[in-house]
Amino acid sequence: MRFGRTLVWFIGLTVILLSGGLWLKTGLAFNTNRIAFTFYSQPDFSDVYVMDADGGNRENLTNNPAYDYDPDWSPDGTKIAFTSTRNGGSQIFVMDADGKNQIELTDGPRYKSTPDWSPDGTKIAFTVDDREDYIAVMDADGENRERLIDQAREPSWSPDGSEIAFMSRRAGGQSYHIYVIDADGQGLRRVTHHLSGAERPAFSPDGKRIAYQAKDESFSHIFMVNADGTDPKRLTQNQQNHGDPAWSPGGKRIAYTFFRDPNRDGASTIHLMTADGQYLELLSAVDDAYDSQPDFLPVGLAVSPTSKAAATWGRLKKLAPELP
């Protein structure tokens, strides 16, 4: 019996190591510690970057003289959807996770933005700018576009694909609030009730909570609320502006944008905290530049943007655990 277990272990290890050699050649790796984000430093363009979850190894993926922003990883980590103005008004694009094969998915006179992949990777929800903005859904290749709900922006799919959170002014006034709707357009419900409004919803990986940004005491802060609208909590505390919450794959951490100047006139940086609001670390900082809109690479097999996947057993063991 002992010999049998040892043989099974040896065969499994051999398969992993041989696979590691393949990953090294093809650029595929168990790389669960990457963050895509928007980098802005010039007056006429921004780009989609990626970095390690500790802020290292920054890399420009789009490298285009236009505004490229709103990055969103596909569930399998092999592609990134984003918004770009390279062909005029903003449209939804998709590219490989190493920045190659950048393809325009939408067109037409109306601006599109804030793409968000469905959990099964077959569809992308996005915002269409109109007199009354609305959310549309299309296949991942840009086909079969359908209008889902009016007076809505910035969709966020629930992890099981059954619901979509979004921000809307349907309650009246100039402030946005967070709502949730079934993926088929039914079952609308309001989630937040801040007097100053709420924006940029992000479903937690377990689907039980929604992170978002809202004003409190004249500053924008990161909040969290149960998906049914109960028990809202403010997570950030210092007297500065915060936004763009993004959950780590394990749901234990949240990355967010921090604006150095209270009036948002200064540069912005990306920071990390625990899901209960305990500050952890600064992830990115470039003088006189804006890092914003972080998005964690989902756990799973993904293309390494640097194509430098190590094929050693120690490296594989290090990368295997889910990022908390």
C-alpha positions in Angstrom: 0.0 0.0 0.0 2.8 2.4 0.9 4.5 1.6 -2.4 1.3 2.3 -4.2 0.8 5.7 -2.6 4.4 6.6 -3.3 4.0 5.6 -6.9 0.9 7.7 -7.3 2.6 10.7 -5.7 5.6 10.3 -7.9 3.5 10.1 -11.1 1.5 13.1 -10.0 4.7 15.1 -9.3 6.2 14.1 -12.6 3.1 15.3 -14.5 3.1 18.6 -12.7 6.8 19.2 -13.4 6.4 18.2 -17.1 3.4 20.5 -17.3 5.5 23.2 -15.7 7.9 22.9 -18.6 5.0 23.4 -21.0 3.8 26.4 -19.1 7.3 27.9 -19.3 7.3 27.6 -23.1 3.7 28.8 -23.7 3.5 31.5 -21.0 0.8 29.6 -19.1 1.1 29.5 -15.3 -0.8 29.2 -12.1 -0.4 32.9 -11.6 -3.1 34.1 -9.1 -1.2 37.1 -7.8 -1.7 39.8 -10.5 -3.8 42.9 -10.6 -4.8 44.8 -13.7 -5.4 48.6 -13.3 -5.5 51.9 -15.2 -2.4 54.1 -15.3 -2.8 57.7 -16.3 0.1 60.2 -16.5 -0.2 62.1 -19.7 -2.9 64.6 -20.7 -4.0 62.7 -23.7 -3.9 59.0 -22.9 -4.1 56.3 -20.2 -3.2 52.6 -20.4 -4.1 49.3 -18.9 -1.3 47.9 -16.8 -0.7 44.8 -14.7 1.4 44.3 -11.6 2.0 41.7 -9.0 -0.3 41.7 -6.0 2.5 43.2 -4.0 2.9 46.1 -6.4 6.0 44.8 -8.3 6.6 44.0 -12.0 4.5 46.8 -13.5 3.8 46.2 -17.2 2.0 48.3 -19.8 -0.4 46.0 -21.8 -2.2 48.4 -24.1 0.6 50.9 -24.9 -1.6 53.0 -27.1 -1.9 56.8 -27.6 -5.6 56.9 -26.5 -7.5 56.4 -23.3 -7.5 52.7 -22.3 -9.1 52.0 -19.0 -11.7 49.9 -17.0 -9.8 46.6 -17.1 -11.7 43.4 -16.2 -10.1 39.9 -16.2 -12.0 37.0 -17.8 -12.9 34.3 -15.3 -10.2 32.0 -16.7 -7.6 34.7 -16.6 -6.6 34.4 -20.2 -8.2 37.7 -21.4 -8.9 41.2 -20.2 -11.8 43.4 -21.4 -11.3 47.1 -21.3 -12.6 50.5 -22.6 -10.7 52.4 -25.2 -11.1 55.7 -27.2 -8.6 54.7 -29.8 -11.2 54.7 -32.7 -13.1 57.8 -31.6 -15.7 57.4 -28.9 -15.2 54.9 -26.1 -15.9 51.3 -27.0 -15.3 47.8 -25.4 -12.2 45.9 -26.4 -10.7 42.6 -25.4 -7.1 41.4 -25.4 -5.1 38.4 -24.4 -3.7 38.6 -20.8 -0.2 39.5 -22.3 -1.6 42.5 -24.2 -1.7 40.8 -27.6 -4.6 40.5 -30.0 -6.5 43.7 -29.0 -9.9 43.5 -30.6 -12.8 45.9 -30.7 -16.1 44.3 -29.7 -18.5 47.2 -29.9 -19.1 50.1 -32.3 -21.6 52.8 -33.1 -22.2 56.4 -32.0 -22.9 55.7 -28.3 -20.1 55.4 -25.9 -19.6 52.1 -24.1 -17.6 51.5 -20.9 -17.2 49.4 -17.7 -17.1 45.9 -19.1 -17.7 43.0 -16.6 -17.4 39.3 -17.6 -20.1 36.8 -16.6 -18.7 34.1 -14.2 -18.9 31.5 -17.0 -17.0 33.7 -19.4 -19.6 33.6 -22.1 -21.0 37.1 -21.8 -19.9 40.7 -21.0 -22.1 43.3 -19.4 -21.3 46.9 -20.0 -22.6 50.5 -19.8 -24.0 52.4 -22.8 -23.9 56.1 -22.4 -27.2 57.6 -23.6 -29.7 60.3 -22.5 -30.6 57.7 -19.8 -27.6 55.4 -19.5 -28.4 51.7 -19.7 -26.7 48.3 -19.2 -26.4 45.9 -22.1 -25.1 42.3 -22.3 -23.4 40.7 -25.2 -21.6 37.4 -26.0 -17.9 37.4 -25.2 -17.1 37.9 -28.9 -19.3 41.0 -29.2 -22.3 39.2 -30.8 -25.9 39.1 -29.7 -26.0 42.4 -27.9 -29.1 42.9 -25.7 -30.4 45.9 -23.7 -30.8 44.7 -20.1 -32.0 47.6 -17.9 -32.4 51.4 -18.4 -31.1 54.1 -16.0 -28.2 51.9 -15.0 -24.3 52.0 -15.0 -21.3 49.9 -14.0 -22.5 46.3 -13.8 -21.0 43.7 -11.5 -22.1 40.1 -11.9 -22.7 37.9 -8.9 -20.3 34.9 -8.7 -23.1 32.4 -9.6 -24.2 34.6 -12.6 -27.7 34.9 -11.4 -27.7 38.6 -10.6 -26.1 41.9 -11.6 -25.4 44.8 -9.3 -25.3 48.3 -10.7 -25.6 52.0 -9.9 -28.6 54.1 -10.9 -30.3 57.4 -10.4 -33.8 55.9 -10.7 -34.6 57.1 -7.2 -34.5 60.7 -8.4 -32.0 63.5 -7.8 -28.4 63.5 -8.9 -27.1 60.8 -6.6 -26.5 57.2 -7.6 -27.6 54.2 -5.5 -26.7 50.5 -5.7 -29.4 48.1 -7.1 -29.4 44.4 -7.9 -31.3 42.8 -10.7 -31.7 39.2 -11.9 -29.6 38.4 -14.9 -32.8 38.1 -17.0 -33.8 41.7 -16.1 -36.3 40.8 -13.5 -36.4 41.1 -9.7 -35.1 44.7 -9.2 -34.2 45.7 -5.7 -32.4 48.6 -4.1 -29.4 47.8 -1.8 -28.0 51.1 -0.5 -29.8 54.1 1.0 -27.0 56.7 1.7 -28.3 60.2 1.4 -25.2 61.2 -0.6 -25.6 58.1 -2.9 -23.3 55.1 -3.7 -21.3 54.0 -6.7 -19.1 51.3 -8.2 -20.6 48.1 -6.8 -18.5 44.9 -6.6 -19.9 41.6 -5.6 -17.8 39.5 -3.2 -16.5 36.1 -4.4 -19.0 34.3 -2.2 -21.9 36.5 -3.4 -23.0 37.5 0.1 -21.7 41.0 0.2 -21.2 44.0 -2.1 -18.4 46.6 -1.7 -19.0 50.1 -3.1 -17.9 53.7 -2.6 -20.1 56.4 -1.0 -19.6 59.8 0.5 -19.4 60.2 4.3 -18.4 63.3 6.1 -17.5 65.0 2.7 -15.2 62.3 1.6 -15.7 59.2 -0.6 -15.1 56.0 1.4 -15.3 52.2 0.8 -18.3 50.6 2.3 -19.6 47.0 2.4 -23.2 45.8 2.7 -24.9 42.4 2.7 -26.3 41.5 -0.8 -29.8 41.9 0.7 -29.1 45.5 1.7 -28.6 44.9 5.4 -25.8 45.9 7.7 -23.9 48.5 5.7 -20.4 49.2 7.1 -17.8 51.8 6.3 -14.3 50.3 5.9 -11.9 53.2 5.2 -11.5 55.8 7.9 -8.9 58.6 7.1 -10.1 61.9 5.8 -9.3 61.4 2.1 -11.1 60.1 -0.9 -11.3 56.4 -1.7 -12.9 54.5 -4.6 -12.9 51.5 -7.0 -13.1 48.6 -4.6 -12.0 45.2 -6.0 -12.1 41.9 -4.1 -9.2 39.4 -4.0 -10.2 35.9 -5.3 -10.5 34.5 -1.8 -12.7 37.4 -0.6 -10.4 38.3 2.3 -8.9 41.4 0.9 -10.0 44.5 -1.0 -7.8 46.7 -3.3 -9.0 50.3 -3.8 -7.9 53.7 -5.2 -6.7 56.3 -2.8 -6.7 60.0 -3.9 -3.7 61.8 -2.3 -5.4 65.2 -2.6 -8.8 65.7 -0.9 -10.0 67.5 -4.0 -8.8 64.6 -6.3 -6.5 67.1 -8.0 -3.3 65.1 -7.0 -2.1 61.7 -8.0 -3.9 58.5 -6.9 -2.5 55.2 -5.7 -3.7 51.7 -5.2 -3.9 50.3 -1.6 -4.9 47.0 0.0 -6.9 46.3 3.1 -8.6 43.3 4.7 -12.3 42.8 4.0 -13.1 44.1 7.5 -11.2 47.4 6.8 -7.8 46.8 8.4 -5.2 48.6 6.3 -2.5 46.4 4.9 -0.2 48.2 2.4 0.4 50.5 -0.5 0.6 48.6 -3.7 1.4 51.3 -6.3 2.7 54.8 -6.3 4.1 56.8 -9.2 4.9 60.5 -8.8 2.4 62.9 -10.4 0.5 59.9 -11.9 -2.8 58.2 -11.4 -3.2 54.5 -10.6 -6.8 53.4 -10.3 -9.5 50.8 -11.1 -7.7 47.7 -9.8 -9.0 44.3 -10.7 -7.6 41.0 -9.3 -6.8 38.1 -11.6 -9.2 35.3 -10.8 -7.8 32.1 -9.4 -7.0 29.5 -12.1 -4.9 28.9 -15.1 -3.8 32.1 -16.7 -1.4 33.6 -19.2 1.5 35.2 -17.5 2.0 38.7 -19.0 5.7 38.4 -18.6 5.9 34.8 -19.9 8.4 34.0 -17.2 6.6 31.1 -15.5 8.9 29.1 -13.3 8.6 25.3 -13.7 10.0 24.2 -10.3 8.1 22.3 -7.7 8.8 25.0 -5.1 7.4 27.7 -7.4 4.3 25.6 -8.1 3.7 25.0 -4.4 4.1 28.7 -3.7 1.6 29.7 -6.4 -0.9 26.9 -5.7 -2.7 28.4 -2.7 -5.6 30.7 -3.4 -4.8 34.4 -2.9 -6.7 35.4 0.3 
